[in-house]
Amino acid sequence: EAAIVPAVQDMLSTQGRMKYTRPLYRDLMKFQSGKGKALAVKAFLQNRKFYHPICRKMVSLDLGVANEEAGGLVTWTNGLAATAVVSGLYFAWAYWQVRNNRCPIPFHNLMVAKKK
């Protein structure tokens, strides 16, 4: 088993796709009851900037290592709130365009009450 560790570490340092990286880290953590986790953490700390951001986040959760880059990323809830704000602003802008006859599509016939 010990002969394969250098090949695993080489693989972890040459590609960053979660499809290949995460299973290797999981198996490396199980290697030699505790010694493998130290190897996995060391390899992750050396190579984490190279990995895809989602891979980096998931492997850091698996290893129990703080993902320092996560502080600058928009979290899911913040992203959802930002999407809601942008959608609301776009709707307000589009509504204004239609109400003021600035829309190239004649939606104003549907929204503006016709004067008799």
N, C-alpha and C positions, 0 to 999 in steps of 0.2 A: 504493500500500500504506500509506503513512504516514497517509492520511486516515482510515483505519479504526481506528487506535490509540485515539483518544479514545472511540469507541463501544465498543471492547473494554474499556477501563478503566471506563467507565460500567457496563457489564454486570457486570464483576467486583465492583463496589462496590454493586450493587443486589440481588443474589441470591447464595445460598451453597450451592446444590445441586451436588454433585460431577458430576452428569450434564452440566451446562453449564460449570461452572467449570474443571474439570481440562483438558478439551480446549483451552479458551481459553488457559490458562497454557502448555500445551505448544506451541501455535502461536506464542504471543507470545515464548517463549524462542528460537524459530528465526528470529525477525524481525531483519533487518539484522545478522546474524552477530555476536552478542555484545551489541549495544546493546539488543536485545529482552530478554535475560536480566536486565539491570539494571532495565528497566521492569517486568518480571514480579515480581522480588524486591521492588521498591519497592511495587507494588500489593498484593502478598501481605502485606507487613509492615503496611500501612495497614488492610487489611480482614480479617485472619485471625481476629480475635475474633468477627466477624460470621458466619463460615462454620460449617457443621455440623462437629462434632468429627472425624468420619471424613474428610470432605473436607479439613479443615485438616491432618490427619495425612498424607494421601496427596499433597497438593499440596506440603507441606513436604519430603517425600521426593523428589518430582520436581525441585524447585528446589534441593535440597541446603541448605535452610535449617533451622536447629534449631527444632523445635516446642517452645517453652517450656512450653506447657500439658501436654505429654505426661508430664511428671514426676509430676503429680498423678493421672494416670489409672491404672487397674489394667491391667497388661499382660495379654496373653492367658494366659501361663503362670501368673501370679499368680491370675488369674480362675479358671483350671482347678483350681488347688490349693484355692482358697476354696470352689469348688463341691464338690470331693471332701470337704472337711472338713464343710461344711454337710450334705451327703448322709449322711455317716457319723453325724453327731449326730442327724439326723432318724431314721435307721434305728434307732439305739440307743434313742431316745425311743419310737418306735413299738413296738419289741420289748418295752420295759418296760411300755407300756400293755397290750399283749396278755397278757403273762405275769401281770400283776396284775389281770386281768379289768376293766380300765378302758376297753377299746375298745368302742365302740357296735356294731361289727360282730363277730359271734361267731367270730373267727379262733382263739380260744383252744382250740376243739375240735380244731383241726388241730395246734396246737403243744404243748399240755399233755397229757402222758401221763395217761390215765384210770387212776384207782386202782381196783383190783379188790377 
